[in-house]
Amino acid sequence: MVGRVNDQYVKVARLSGEFVWHAHDDEDEMFLVVAGRLRLQLEGREDVVLAAGEFFVVPKGVRHNPVAEPEAHVVLIETVTTAHTGDVVVPRTVSIDQQLSP
């Protein structure tokens, strides 16, 4: 987490390969690609492919799976209550408190 604007966290991440299918029932999630390429698989919809400088907002409730091809550097803007793996708990799940730790 690199900043906070009102009730939104600004996060930076380096993604590699496939993440995990998940949804955020109550929050939208914005992905802005800074470097690389990111494919957002969306349940029941066509994939969205983003290159550097492009962004997409995943609406709340939409199951999605970010896939970096092969790596992507992204800025995420999320409500402070957003768990990064949404409704799924997997070994790579990190709590919001852990994300805020230096």
RAVEN-V625970 format. One record per residue. N is the residue number from 1. RES is the residue in three letters. SS is DSSP state (hx for helix, st for strand, lp for the rest). PHI is phi in degrees with one decimal (none if undefined). OMEGA is omega in whole degrees, 0 to 359 (NA if undefined). Layout:
n=N res=RES ss=SS phi=PHI omega=OMEGA
n=N res=RES ss=SS phi=PHI omega=OMEGA
This chain:
n=1 res=MET ss=lp phi=none omega=182
n=2 res=VAL ss=lp phi=-111.5 omega=180
n=3 res=GLY ss=st phi=-171.7 omega=178
n=4 res=ARG ss=st phi=-139.2 omega=175
n=5 res=VAL ss=st phi=-124.2 omega=184
n=6 res=ASN ss=lp phi=53.8 omega=181
n=7 res=ASP ss=lp phi=-101.8 omega=179
n=8 res=GLN ss=st phi=-120.1 omega=171
n=9 res=TYR ss=st phi=-92.3 omega=171
n=10 res=VAL ss=st phi=-106.7 omega=183
n=11 res=LYS ss=st phi=-120.1 omega=172
n=12 res=VAL ss=st phi=-117.9 omega=182
n=13 res=ALA ss=st phi=-150.1 omega=171
n=14 res=ARG ss=st phi=-109.3 omega=182
n=15 res=LEU ss=st phi=-103.8 omega=179
n=16 res=SER ss=st phi=-138.8 omega=179
n=17 res=GLY ss=st phi=70.5 omega=184
n=18 res=GLU ss=st phi=-85.4 omega=179
n=19 res=PHE ss=lp phi=-91.3 omega=178
n=20 res=VAL ss=lp phi=-161.5 omega=175
n=21 res=TRP ss=lp phi=-67.3 omega=180
n=22 res=HIS ss=st phi=-162.3 omega=176
n=23 res=ALA ss=lp phi=-141.1 omega=173
n=24 res=HIS ss=lp phi=-115.9 omega=187
n=25 res=ASP ss=lp phi=-63.4 omega=187
n=26 res=ASP ss=lp phi=-118.7 omega=185
n=27 res=GLU ss=lp phi=-134.2 omega=167
n=28 res=ASP ss=lp phi=-77.1 omega=179
n=29 res=GLU ss=st phi=-139.3 omega=181
n=30 res=MET ss=st phi=-105.2 omega=176
n=31 res=PHE ss=st phi=-112.2 omega=173
n=32 res=LEU ss=st phi=-118.3 omega=181
n=33 res=VAL ss=st phi=-84.8 omega=179
n=34 res=VAL ss=st phi=-94.9 omega=179
n=35 res=ALA ss=st phi=-149.5 omega=178
n=36 res=GLY ss=st phi=87.4 omega=184
n=37 res=ARG ss=st phi=-141.6 omega=181
n=38 res=LEU ss=st phi=-129.8 omega=174
n=39 res=ARG ss=st phi=-108.4 omega=177
n=40 res=LEU ss=st phi=-102.1 omega=174
n=41 res=GLN ss=st phi=-80.8 omega=182
n=42 res=LEU ss=st phi=-122.3 omega=182
n=43 res=GLU ss=lp phi=-62.4 omega=177
n=44 res=GLY ss=lp phi=76.5 omega=181
n=45 res=ARG ss=lp phi=-137.2 omega=176
n=46 res=GLU ss=lp phi=-71.5 omega=175
n=47 res=ASP ss=lp phi=-61.5 omega=174
n=48 res=VAL ss=st phi=-112.2 omega=180
n=49 res=VAL ss=st phi=-109.3 omega=183
n=50 res=LEU ss=st phi=-118.2 omega=173
n=51 res=ALA ss=st phi=-107.0 omega=180
n=52 res=ALA ss=lp phi=-53.2 omega=180
n=53 res=GLY ss=lp phi=91.3 omega=181
n=54 res=GLU ss=lp phi=-105.1 omega=179
n=55 res=PHE ss=st phi=-138.2 omega=178
n=56 res=PHE ss=st phi=-150.7 omega=176
n=57 res=VAL ss=st phi=-105.7 omega=175
n=58 res=VAL ss=st phi=-84.2 omega=181
n=59 res=PRO ss=lp phi=-66.7 omega=178
n=60 res=LYS ss=lp phi=-54.3 omega=178
n=61 res=GLY ss=lp phi=85.3 omega=181
n=62 res=VAL ss=lp phi=-88.3 omega=177
n=63 res=ARG ss=lp phi=-67.9 omega=182
n=64 res=HIS ss=st phi=-148.0 omega=180
n=65 res=ASN ss=st phi=-142.7 omega=176
n=66 res=PRO ss=st phi=-72.7 omega=178
n=67 res=VAL ss=st phi=-130.4 omega=177
n=68 res=ALA ss=st phi=-84.9 omega=186
n=69 res=GLU ss=st phi=-126.0 omega=349
n=70 res=PRO ss=st phi=-84.7 omega=181
n=71 res=GLU ss=st phi=-141.7 omega=177
n=72 res=ALA ss=st phi=-142.3 omega=173
n=73 res=HIS ss=st phi=-104.1 omega=187
n=74 res=VAL ss=st phi=-131.5 omega=168
n=75 res=VAL ss=st phi=-108.2 omega=178
n=76 res=LEU ss=st phi=-113.7 omega=173
n=77 res=ILE ss=st phi=-117.9 omega=187
n=78 res=GLU ss=st phi=-140.4 omega=172
n=79 res=THR ss=st phi=-59.0 omega=185
n=80 res=VAL ss=lp phi=-58.5 omega=180
n=81 res=THR ss=lp phi=-89.5 omega=186
n=82 res=THR ss=lp phi=-76.0 omega=172
n=83 res=ALA ss=lp phi=-81.5 omega=188
n=84 res=HIS ss=lp phi=-67.1 omega=174
n=85 res=THR ss=lp phi=-105.8 omega=173
n=86 res=GLY ss=lp phi=54.3 omega=185
n=87 res=ASP ss=lp phi=-88.0 omega=184
n=88 res=VAL ss=lp phi=-120.6 omega=174
n=89 res=VAL ss=lp phi=-113.0 omega=180
n=90 res=VAL ss=lp phi=-131.4 omega=181
n=91 res=PRO ss=lp phi=-55.1 omega=181
n=92 res=ARG ss=lp phi=-88.0 omega=178
n=93 res=THR ss=lp phi=-64.1 omega=178
n=94 res=VAL ss=lp phi=-126.0 omega=181
n=95 res=SER ss=lp phi=-66.9 omega=177
n=96 res=ILE ss=hx phi=-61.1 omega=178
n=97 res=ASP ss=hx phi=-59.4 omega=178
n=98 res=GLN ss=hx phi=-66.0 omega=179
n=99 res=GLN ss=hx phi=-65.7 omega=182
n=100 res=LEU ss=hx phi=-83.7 omega=180
n=101 res=SER ss=lp phi=-69.9 omega=178
n=102 res=PRO ss=lp phi=-70.1 omega=NA
